[in-house]
Every structure is written in structure tokens, then in C-alpha cells.
Amino acid sequence: MKTTKLILAAGSLLAFLAAGCSPDDPPATALSITQPTGPAALAQYVAIGDATTAGFMDAGLEQAGQLSSYPLQIAQRRSPSPPFVQPLIAWPGVGSTALPIPEDVAGVLRWDGTTITLAGITPQENVPGLLLAAAYPTPYQNLAVPGATLADVTEAVDSTTSQQPQNRYFDLILRNPTFGDVVMLDQAIAQGPTLVTVWLGLSEPTGAAMSGQPALGENLAPAAVMAGQLQGVLEGLRDGVQARFGRVPNLVVGTVPTITALPFFLPKALFDAIVGVAYPTVEDDVAYVLFPWLGQVQGGFSDPLPASATLTTTETALLAAVVDGYNAAIADLAVSHGFTVADIALAWSTLPAPALTHFVLLLGEGLDVEQAAATTLYSLDGLHLNNRGHSVAANVFLDAINTELGLEGDQALAPVAMAVWDPTHPAP
């Protein structure tokens, strides 16, 4: 997934550093902290992950989406509810849509009543003015970075070291070198969390699928490699917090749903039905077409769809095998290491088809804007959850958290019916 370049505010967060604290320096009394149990284990909550965990929605980060992120919904269920800080971004947001002028930064996508367009464009030099929490003096509680891979969690300190070259979201969220060039994992450990949710492993297969040409060992890591990286992350969290704070954090890990369940990938038969013809393709045995190509064809494109626009049955099977293997490894790690699983994959397999249908297609079926927005769980990019989708995901995690902490359902679930997604993104 392409990302745009960002320029960050230049604040040095002197209050934090002058106090003699850094992500590598726990308080002097840290080792006297006892192992919390029950509701007390919710006191210090940190979330790590990629775009979905960050609240990336409609192809960008913008506070309307971030304020519905599933980690924030989890944090808000605590009583009392300590602060849970995210790198909030003002409208029109900082998006990943490529623009013809490199010095411009796209906002989030919006529905203008006729088509999908941009909520706005911000000159790159004005981006710091959109960063509402840039001066927060400690690492964020939501440390998720759009586009982050499993390797990035332990290796990337900024956009120059991210696995995806020049992923500027790392600069925005980790804010190094302010914290001493500390990676996502160590910024999480430094907060002494009692609870950490981990939802990783989405970026790798999704990115490979979006290329239309997933290839094992090239743009798609084998499940065993991903599982080994996840094990390193989880053991790093456990051992790091234990060594510095004298207790073990509660860890809840999310599984990955089938990639082709995302609305971004249209079954070829559905694509043909929409365009009204069995559309020709360069590849044989095509199973899925990438959603943006629907607009291309409807806009006048007449050549056969290139390999980059489609997924064959063989490619689809490869993606499924990698995801299944990764999820199986998560289940094994849960048994061998005592972690708890939030089984998003299982929950998603029971969702009704309309919930996994793109907003635009629901409009084509006769729903109005509000009805379509209240039906799908995905935002306009077809890859990332909308507000309602985050509520559904939050509840899968909350069920697992109640199990992990022995709360027996005492931690209230997120009210899905109250989550409202507005794809029109009106200016504030």
C-alpha cells in the first residue's frame, strides 16, 4: 500500500526528557509493582498493530475514524477509564492515495453523492498543523502504524528503516528520534502495560494480494516466517515487561480473516455481472478482480485486465494457505505460551455477506447512503473497517479479554448499533 510523505512538527517534548525518563528508563519503583488481577489488569492498556488497529479508515488517518478505533472502544469499556492516547489527525486527514504532485498529501476518501473522491488535499508543509497530539510527552497508547509488518514491530524506528520503503506513518506515530530511536515493541514495553492487544499479520498477505501477483518468498512471507516473527514480538513483550516491571502483561492476539473476504476483492462472476459482460483477462482462471478496476472499466478501459488487476484460483489458494497457517500458529502459540486468542477469523466467517460488501455495491442494490453505511463493516477503501466494523472487532477482543482476565463478561461490550459511519465526510 502506498503511503504519502509527511513532515512532522519539530517539538522535542522537553518536559518528558527533562524528567530523566525515556522508553528505556522505567521508574525506580518499577520492580515493586505486583501482578494485577481482575479489573486491575486493565489499568495500563497498549495496542500494537497495523492500519486497522490505528483506526485507518477510508484510505487515511483522520480523527473521525480514529475515535472509533477498536482499541479506543476497548479502552473506553474500562471503569474507571485511564487515558488512552492516539495520534489524532484533523480533517481532512493524512491518506495514502497517490497524487500527481508529490508535495501534496491526500486526505481521506469520501462519497460526494456520485463517486468516491478526496475529502481534501493538504500541502505537505501544512501537515504538522493537522497533527493534534504531536506534542504528547510520552509514547502513544495506540502505537499501531499503517502498513506495519511483523518485522517492523521489532526493527523499524522511522520511515528510513521500515520494511516498506519510506512509510512516513512511522515518523508520525513513533516520533523518533525524540524517544531515542525506539521501535514499536520497546515503546510498548516502556509503558509497563498490564494488557496488550496484538493484531498483526494483516499487512503481509493483504499487500501481496493488492499487487495482483502474490508470490511466496517474494512479496509474501511463508506462514512459518510470520509465525516466528509474531512469537518474537509476543515473547519480547512478555519478557521485556517482566524484566523491567516485575510482572507479566496479559496478551490478547487477533487472528487474520480470509483476505478475499475484503470488499476490495470482487469475485470475477460479480465483476462480470456488474459490467454486463464476461470481461477478458490476461490471466486464465481468474477468481477475483481488484475493486479499483471496476471504475476503470466503467470509465472506458477496454483492454483485457492485466495480471496486476486479478487474482487467479492458484493465487487465491496460496493466500488462503498462508493465512490459515499463520492462524494455526497463533493457536499453537496460545497453548504453548499462555496467550489468549481473539478469533477475528472465526467471527468474520459467520458474518452475513452484506457486511462484507462494498458500500458502492450496496448503493447499486437499491440501498440509500445511510442504509448502505449501516450495512457494510468496511470503509470506502474496501480494505479497512468503518466505525461499525471496529465495534464488531472490539467485541471479539473484549470477549477474549474477559476470558484472559477472568472477568466473566463484566467488561461491557461495545454498542455496535450506536456506531455511525458517515462516508460523506463533511468538513467540520
Phi, psi and omega in degrees: 000128181288145175235155179265159178284142180236150171243125186261157175298154190261016182298145183257000178054054187298327183300319181291313185287326181294336179285357178083013182254146173210169178301346180260000184238095178288160177302153183298334183266011188302319186290349179273355181291133180268164180291116179286152178227162177056217182303332180296337180287353178269358191300316182240102184248130177231140177244134172235149183169202181244216189302315184299314180297327180288347185085020176296124188210141181056041176064032177185172173259124178206144194301332178299323176278318181299326181284359172246008183302146182298325176297320179295322178296323175296313182300323182287347178279349180286149178218112359290167185250100177295167181301144173224101191261135178238160179280070187297143182232131182287161175300139011269012177088175177242108187252178183253004181290128180291139180239154181292335179255111185301334182282355178259149179242125181288147170273193178286166175281154176214157174265120184264011181102342180232322185208176176268126180223191180264142176292335180173173177228135182242128173303140186304324182291345179264357182301319180306330179291346178271345187274099190284340183237026184298330184265008178302127194281358177226170176303149178292153173285328171262104185260007184296142182237124176305133180084358182293135174261173177300320179295325181298328184300326182253355187235330187272126175254340181194190184290343179277346182242003179289150181297321172274116187305134174059042173280095187289349175296334176295321178295319183294320190262318180278334173057036173280152012272013181309320183259024174080031181055057182255132183285170182305316181302312184286330174294327176291313181300320184301337182276357180059049186293144171267340178219132175229126169262140183231116175229096183230167179097003176277322187297320186298300181290328179294316178298319178295319180294323180294338177286343184077356183220063178296134181222120183298130179086351178251284177253007181222115180285143174299154181302322182296324178292314178300318181296320178296321177293319178297318179301320178297321178296311184293317178293325177296318177298311182299309185288324181294315179292320180297317183293325187262337184236358175073022178208166181253129179285153172280129184242128178236123190244130180271142173273172185251126177288164177303127186300319183285000172281346180290138181300345178296337183251109183268128173306139184302322180297322178291318178303314181296321180295324181289317182276348174083018179200154174286092191290134182289151180224152177290318180276150174272160174055047180286132180256325184221152174239136179292134189308318182302338181286345173296315178294324179299312182293316179293339179271000175122354178297132186233355178284163172301145180296130180288169180298331179289350182259355189223161171237129178277171177297325179294316179294321179296319179295322178298313179300317180297320181294320179294315180295316179299318179295321179294315179295323177296322178295322176299316179298319178294318179297324179299321180287314186282334185245357176077024176272164178251143182256129168263103191277076177299320181301315179293316180299318182291331180290345180258359182288145176292151184306319180301330180294337181252019181257141182295143179310314183297322180290326177294323174299320179293339178272002175106358177284148173276178186301312182295319180295316180295319180295331180271358182257308181285151176261003185244151181276184188295339179283348178075003184241331187240148185296151169265188184304315180293321178299321178295325178294320178296315178296319179303320182290328175296317177293320181296321175300316180293322179296317177301322178291313182301318186264002179065034182273349176052045175083007182291334180278116187300145177279161179285137181280094185301319184298339182269353181280122184242125176252127179248097183291351179279343178042065178294148178295140180293000000 
